[in-house]
């Protein structure tokens, strides 16, 4: 299913596990997107934004202006998001308590987020950290700017008892009002979030499994 440039990218991975994960994740994207659009997966053509966000190539004009998508994978799981409403970003992380430290929070989070993080009880700090991380990542992925958009320049909710929300952006007072954030209920030790430039929408989720040949 993969295009020559995708195959070349897969071959640049040093470890077989990473190469397999990329191939499977991209093949699943083609399969799912092809089903939404009524196109054979191998016929899909992608282009990439300045910071690497994939989108449908202009050659697929009938579809490229309508369907937006994004994907993320971590710890053997992948998550895909599709919409016709607006720009979308999604992130998925496996909770690693050893990564959720004060020093990392102060390096990447905004002052308001650090203050909220500091208020969390010890047993909620790892979840709060990854709530913040995934919501911020989903937003910058939706924006298509990657880490060129400093993570400390906007605020999201992070407390386990708060709904996911974009509270403020430092560059435009009106921007936060154009976006919705939702937490993804994935289960286990995973945390996920989706950001969408739209309101009054319903999140529908499905799951599926792929059997890999271990030989």
N, C-alpha and C positions, 0 to 999 in steps of 0.2 A: 504493500500500500504506500510506502514512504517514497517521497520524491528524492532525486539525486542529492539535493542539498541536505535533506534530513538524514539520508544514509551517511553522507560525509560527516555530519555532526555526530551521529551515533558512533562512527568509527574513531572519533577523536577522544572518546572516553578511555581512560587508562584501565579501569577495572571492568570486568565482564558484567558484574552486577549492575553497575551504573549504566552501562550500555543497554542491557536488557530492560532496565526500568524506563529509560528514555524511549526505546523502540515501542514497548508496550503502551506507555502513556500516550505517545503520539499516534499510534495506530488506533487506540480507543477514541481519541479525539476525532480522528477522521471518520471512524465508524459512526459515532454518535452525531456528529455534525452532518454527515452525509444523510443520516436518517431524518434529521430535522428538515433538511433542504431538498430531499428527494434526489440526491446526487450520489453516484458511485464514489466511495471513499478515495480511491486512487485518482479521481479526476479533480479533487479539491486542490486549489492553489492558494498558498499563503504568501503574505508579505509581512514585513516587520517594521514597527515604529523605530524611532531614533534610539530608543533604549531597549529594544528587543521584544516588545509586546507583539504577539502574532495577531493578525487579522486576515480576513479574506482578501485576496489580491484584487486590484481594480479590474482585472480581466473578467472576474466573476461579478460584473456590475449589478446584475439582477438581484444578487443576494448580499453583496458585500456591504451595502448601506443599511441593510435591515437586521442581519443577525450579528450580534456581538457575543463574544465568548471569552473564557479565560480558564486556566487550569493551574493546579498546584499538586505537588506530591511530597510525601514525607513518610518515612518509616514503613514502606511497603503499601501505603494507601495513596490513592489519587482522588482528587475532587475536580469536577468540571462544572462550569456554570454557563448557561445559555440564556439569552434574552433578546427580544426585539425592541426593548424600551429605551435603552441608553447604554452608556459605557459601563462596563462591569469588571470587577476584579475579585479574585478569590484567593484565600490563603489557608494553609493547613500546616499544623505543627504537632509534633509529638512532645508532650510535656516532659521536660528534663529539669528537675528541680535544681540541679547543680548549675544550670545556665541562668537561672532566674535570680541573679544577684543584684544587690544595690548598685554596684559599680556599673553594670551594664545598663540598668534602668537610668541612672544619672547621665550616662553617655548618650543614650538614644531617645529617651522620653522627654516630653515637654515638662516645664516646671510644674504645671498643674497636675500632670499625670504622676510625676514623682511624689508630689504631696499626697495624692490619693493612694498611691502604692505604699507609701510609708504608713498609712493609717490601717492597712489590712492586717488582720491577725496572722500569726506565723503559719497556721495551717491553710491559709487562703492565698498566700503570696505567690506561689508557683502558678496557680490558675490565673490570678490577677495579671501576673506578668505576661503570660501567653495570650490572655484575652487582649491585652493592649497590643502585643506584638502582631497578632494575626489581623486585628482590625486596622492597624496602621499599614501593614503590608497589603491588605486587600484594597485599601484606598489608593495607595501609590501605584498599585498595579492597574487599577481602573483608570487612573489618570495617565497611565502609559509613560511614566517618568522614572520609574525605578528609584534607586537611592539618590538620584540627582535632586530629588525633593527631600530636603532634610526632615527626618522624622520628628525633630523637636519643634517644628514650625506649625503643628496642628495638634489638637486635643481630641482624644476619644475616651469613652467610658471604659473602665476596666474592672471595677468591683464585681464579684460574682453575683451580687443581688441587683445589679443595674442592667437595664436593657442596652444592647449595643447601640451606640450612637456616635456620630461625628459632631463634636460640640463647637469647634471653632477652627478656622484657618487663619494664619497670621498674615496672609497676603491679600485676602478678600473677605470682608465681613459677610458678604451674601453667599459665599460658596457653600458653607456648611448646610444651608437651607435647601440646597439642590440635591443633596445626597441622602441615601438611606444606608444604614449598616444593619446587618443581621448576624447573629451568632449561628453557627451550624452545629446541630446536635449530632455529633458523630459517635460518641461513646468511647469507652475505654480511656486511655490516656491521651486522646487527641483533642485538639481545639481547632476550630475553624471559623472563618468569617467571610462574608460576602458584602461587597460595596457596590451600590448601583446608583447611577445618576437618574433617579426617578423616585416617585412616591406612590402610595396607594397600590402596591403590588403584592401578590401572594407568592410565597416561597414554597415550591413543591419539590420534594426530594425523592430520589430512587437510589437503590444500591444494587451492585452486581459484583460478582467475583470472577476472576480469571485463574484458571489452573495453569501453572507454569511447569514445564518439564525440567526436573532438577538434574537431568543427565547432561 
